[in-house]
Amino acid sequence: MKARRDARGGPKDTNGDGKITIQDLPEKRQKHFAKIDTNANGELDQAELDAARAARKPHPEIDKQ
């Protein structure tokens, strides 16, 4: 099952536990979880999601102007 995205395009809390955890991400994205979870608490907070979004390289189809 794919993780749904929130209104901003980020991962969504798919299991309804109130947290974004590795289980909420699609399998192919789970390998990036530890790098994004900078405080290593097993959850992604908004600051971590914002930092990951800012650090990613632009995608030629998604980010075209």
N, C-alpha and C positions, 0 to 999 in steps of 0.2 A: 504494500500500500504506500502511496506517495504522501509525503507531508504536504498539507495545504499551506498556502502562503497567506500572510496577513495583508492588509490593505497597502502596506509599504513594500510588499514584495519579499519580505523575509519569512522565515519559518514560522509556523503556527503551532500552538499547543494542541496537538492532535488527540492526545489521550485525556485532556481536560483536567490535568493535575495542577494547573496554574503555573507551570514552569516549562521552559524550552530545554529539553534534555536530548541526549543522543538518540533516544527512541523516537523522538518526534521528527527526525530527519530521514530523508530517503537514504537507502543503503549506500549509494554512490557518494553521498555528501558526508557520511559519518566519519570518513577518514580525516576530515578537516576539523572535527569538533574540538580536539585537544588544543589545536593552534588558536582557535577562536576563544575558547574558555580560558582566558588569561589568568583568572584567579583560581583555576583548577577546583571549582566547587561542584562540578558536574551539571551546572545549569548555565544557560546563556542569558545574561541580563541585557537591557537595552543598550547600555554603553558598549558592551562587547559586540553586539550586533552592528551598531553604528560604526565602530572601529573597523570591523571586518568588511563592511560595505564600502567604507572610504578607502581601504587598502587594496581592494580588488582592482584588477586591470579592466579597463572598459571592454565590453563585449561588442564586436562590430555590428551585430544585428540588434541587440537590446538597447545599446547606448548611442545609436546613431542619431544625429541631430537633424 
